[in-house]
Amino acid sequence: MRKLLFLAAIFSASFALNAQVEIPESSPFTKIEQKVGLTDVTLEYSRPGMKNREIFGNLVPYDRVWRTGANFNSKITFSEDVLIGGKDVKAGTYAIFTKPNSSKWDVYFYADTQNWGAPAQWDDSKVVATVKAETYKLPMNIETFTMGFDDLTSSSAVLGIMWENIYVAVPFSVYTDKTVTKSIEKALNGPSANDYYAAATYYLEEGKDPKQANEWMKKALSMMKDPKFYQLRKQALLYAAVGDKKNAIKTAKLSLEKSKEAGNLDYVKMNEDSLKEWGAL
């Protein structure tokens, strides 16, 4: 009997040690990965809820450094150097801290990312960039604290922060043009048709030197045995950009013909619209 009681006690203790009750986090963790130009940007943070509380000026006091979320400090990682608040910020991972106010927020990018909340001892030497960001009132409440990337272009984005009825925009830039230009210069030392085509396409879409872009595109297509309809479409646009309407129309008609053969109705319409604009239909 005594032996049975002893075994039962061991079993109960073992069960108590191994049993785990799993419940949802009150401030769930999230991770966002975003490509901005050629730069990979990763955002990691936890998301508290309003839960019928007054947030800014109360739960989150004004004029005090805030962790900008919940739990471990919020972090942002850049795969390449970026420009924030007029300062060059090296590739790497930074904590995001803020100092909210009723009209403007100070947003800090902080080199020490190993803090549970705001640092116990703030160190100005670890602030790599600061942005004074205006606040905007939203027409509704955002229940869950939210950060993400807005207004994406090939060379910039906005880190958007939302909670309660407040939106804060923190712009940053990436060095896409510098990187692409170096890549073009390197590739054109011994370029392939694809190199010429990529360089011409970038210049076309970024509104850079159409004459140079047109020369690259002509070189690219001259090296191709059978240019595709979408490649011919870009060449037609570049001819138009340099004022060569005759060749623009000729190339657009060829692109239109190949678009129809490929069954691509989007390119059929784009070519027809251009030909109408250029007085050829």
C-alpha positions in Angstrom: 0.0 0.0 0.0 2.8 2.4 1.0 4.5 1.5 -2.3 1.4 2.4 -4.3 1.0 5.7 -2.6 4.7 6.5 -3.3 4.3 5.7 -7.0 1.1 7.8 -7.2 2.9 10.8 -5.6 5.7 10.5 -8.2 3.2 10.3 -11.0 1.4 13.4 -9.8 4.6 15.4 -9.4 5.7 14.4 -12.9 2.4 15.5 -14.3 2.6 18.8 -12.6 6.1 19.5 -13.9 5.2 18.5 -17.5 1.8 20.1 -17.8 1.7 23.5 -19.6 -1.3 25.7 -20.0 -1.1 27.6 -23.3 -3.0 30.9 -23.7 -2.9 33.6 -26.3 -0.5 36.5 -25.8 -2.1 39.7 -24.8 0.2 41.6 -27.1 0.9 39.3 -30.0 4.3 39.4 -31.7 4.4 40.2 -35.4 7.2 40.3 -38.1 6.9 42.2 -41.4 9.4 41.8 -44.3 9.3 44.5 -47.0 11.5 45.1 -50.0 12.1 48.9 -50.5 13.9 49.4 -53.8 16.7 46.9 -53.4 16.8 47.0 -49.6 15.3 44.3 -47.4 13.6 45.9 -44.4 12.3 43.8 -41.5 10.1 45.0 -38.7 9.6 43.1 -35.4 7.3 44.2 -32.6 4.5 43.2 -30.2 0.9 44.6 -30.6 -1.0 45.7 -27.5 -4.7 46.5 -27.7 -6.7 49.5 -26.5 -9.1 47.4 -24.4 -11.3 50.4 -23.5 -8.3 52.4 -22.3 -7.3 56.0 -23.1 -3.9 55.6 -24.8 -1.9 58.7 -25.6 -1.5 61.1 -22.7 -2.6 58.4 -20.3 -1.5 54.8 -20.7 1.3 56.1 -22.9 2.4 59.4 -21.2 3.4 62.4 -23.2 7.0 63.5 -23.2 8.4 60.2 -22.0 10.4 57.6 -24.0 8.1 54.7 -25.0 9.1 51.3 -26.2 6.7 51.8 -29.2 4.7 48.6 -28.7 4.8 46.0 -25.9 7.2 43.5 -24.4 10.7 43.4 -25.9 11.7 46.7 -27.7 10.4 47.0 -31.3 13.2 46.5 -33.9 13.8 47.4 -37.5 16.5 45.8 -39.7 18.0 47.3 -42.9 20.0 45.1 -45.3 21.7 48.1 -46.8 22.6 51.6 -45.6 19.6 54.0 -45.5 18.9 57.7 -44.9 16.7 58.7 -41.9 16.1 62.2 -40.7 18.9 63.5 -42.8 21.4 61.0 -41.4 23.1 58.1 -42.9 22.2 54.9 -41.0 24.4 51.8 -41.6 22.9 48.5 -42.5 21.9 46.6 -39.3 19.2 46.3 -36.6 17.9 49.1 -34.5 15.4 49.5 -31.7 12.5 52.0 -32.4 11.7 54.3 -29.4 9.4 57.2 -29.5 8.5 60.2 -27.3 4.8 60.9 -28.1 3.2 64.3 -27.8 -0.2 65.7 -28.7 1.1 67.4 -31.9 4.5 65.8 -32.7 6.5 62.7 -31.8 10.2 62.2 -31.5 11.1 58.9 -33.1 14.5 57.4 -32.2 16.5 54.7 -34.0 18.6 53.2 -31.2 21.7 51.0 -31.6 21.1 48.9 -28.5 18.3 46.4 -29.3 18.5 44.3 -26.1 15.9 46.1 -23.9 12.6 44.9 -22.4 10.8 48.2 -22.9 12.7 51.5 -22.8 16.4 51.4 -21.7 16.8 51.8 -17.9 19.7 54.2 -18.7 19.1 56.3 -21.9 22.4 56.8 -23.9 22.3 59.6 -26.5 25.4 58.2 -28.1 23.4 55.1 -29.2 20.8 57.2 -31.1 21.8 56.8 -34.8 18.9 59.0 -36.1 16.0 61.0 -34.9 12.8 62.1 -36.7 10.4 64.7 -35.5 7.1 63.4 -36.9 3.7 65.1 -37.0 0.7 63.3 -35.7 -2.5 62.9 -37.7 -6.0 62.3 -36.3 -7.8 59.3 -37.8 -11.6 59.2 -38.3 -11.8 56.0 -36.3 -10.0 54.1 -33.5 -7.4 51.5 -34.3 -7.9 48.9 -31.5 -4.5 47.1 -32.0 -1.2 48.9 -32.1 0.0 48.7 -35.7 3.2 49.5 -37.6 3.9 48.9 -41.2 5.3 50.3 -44.4 3.4 52.9 -46.5 4.0 55.0 -49.6 6.5 52.7 -51.1 8.6 53.9 -54.0 11.8 52.5 -55.6 13.9 54.8 -53.3 11.8 55.5 -50.2 9.0 54.4 -47.8 7.2 55.6 -44.7 7.2 53.7 -41.4 3.6 54.2 -40.4 2.6 54.0 -36.7 -1.1 53.7 -35.7 -3.0 53.3 -32.5 -6.1 54.7 -30.9 -7.0 57.6 -33.4 -3.4 58.7 -34.1 -1.2 58.1 -37.2 2.5 59.0 -37.3 4.5 58.9 -40.5 8.3 58.3 -40.3 9.9 58.6 -43.8 13.2 57.0 -44.8 15.1 56.7 -48.0 17.2 53.9 -49.6 20.1 54.3 -52.0 18.6 52.5 -54.9 19.8 54.9 -57.6 23.3 54.7 -56.4 23.3 50.9 -56.2 21.6 50.5 -59.6 24.0 53.0 -61.3 27.0 51.1 -59.9 25.5 47.9 -61.1 24.9 49.3 -64.6 28.4 50.7 -64.9 29.8 47.4 -63.8 27.6 45.3 -66.1 28.2 47.6 -69.1 31.9 46.8 -69.1 30.9 43.6 -70.7 27.1 43.7 -71.0 24.7 41.1 -72.3 21.4 41.9 -74.0 19.7 41.5 -70.6 22.1 44.0 -69.0 21.3 46.6 -71.7 17.6 45.9 -71.4 17.6 46.1 -67.6 19.6 49.4 -67.7 17.2 50.9 -70.3 14.1 49.8 -68.4 15.4 51.3 -65.2 16.1 54.7 -66.9 12.7 54.6 -68.6 10.8 53.9 -65.3 12.8 56.4 -63.3 12.5 59.2 -65.9 16.3 59.3 -66.4 18.1 60.4 -69.7 15.7 58.9 -72.4 18.3 59.2 -75.2 20.8 57.0 -73.3 18.0 54.6 -72.4 16.9 54.4 -76.0 20.4 53.6 -77.1 20.7 50.8 -74.6 17.3 49.4 -75.6 18.2 49.4 -79.3 21.5 47.6 -78.4 19.6 45.1 -76.3 17.0 44.2 -78.9 19.6 44.1 -81.7 21.3 41.3 -79.7 18.1 39.3 -79.3 17.0 36.8 -81.9 13.3 37.2 -81.2 12.4 40.2 -78.9 9.2 39.6 -76.9 6.1 41.8 -77.1 6.8 43.4 -73.7 10.4 44.3 -74.7 9.2 45.8 -77.9 6.6 47.8 -75.9 9.3 49.4 -73.9 11.3 50.2 -77.0 8.3 51.9 -78.5 7.9 54.0 -75.4 11.5 55.1 -75.5 11.3 56.0 -79.2 8.3 58.2 -78.2 10.2 59.7 -75.3 13.0 60.9 -77.7 10.5 62.2 -80.2 11.0 59.5 -82.8 7.2 59.0 -83.5 7.8 57.0 -86.7 9.8 54.3 -85.0 7.6 54.4 -82.0 4.5 53.6 -84.1 6.4 50.9 -86.1 7.6 49.2 -82.9 4.2 49.5 -81.2 2.5 47.8 -84.1 5.0 45.0 -83.9 4.4 44.7 -80.2 0.7 44.7 -80.7 0.9 41.9 -83.3 3.0 39.8 -80.9 0.7 40.6 -78.0 -2.3 39.3 -79.9 -0.3 36.1 -80.8 0.5 35.7 -77.1 -3.0 36.3 -76.0 -2.0 39.1 -73.6 -4.9 41.5 -73.6 -3.3 44.0 -71.3 -0.5 44.6 -73.8 -2.9 44.6 -76.7 -4.8 47.5 -75.0 -1.7 49.4 -74.0 -0.3 49.3 -77.5 -3.7 50.2 -79.0 -4.0 53.2 -76.6 -0.5 54.4 -77.5 -1.1 54.0 -81.2 -4.3 56.1 -80.9 -2.4 58.7 -78.9 0.3 58.9 -81.6 -2.4 59.1 -84.4 -1.8 55.7 -85.9 -5.2 54.2 -85.2 
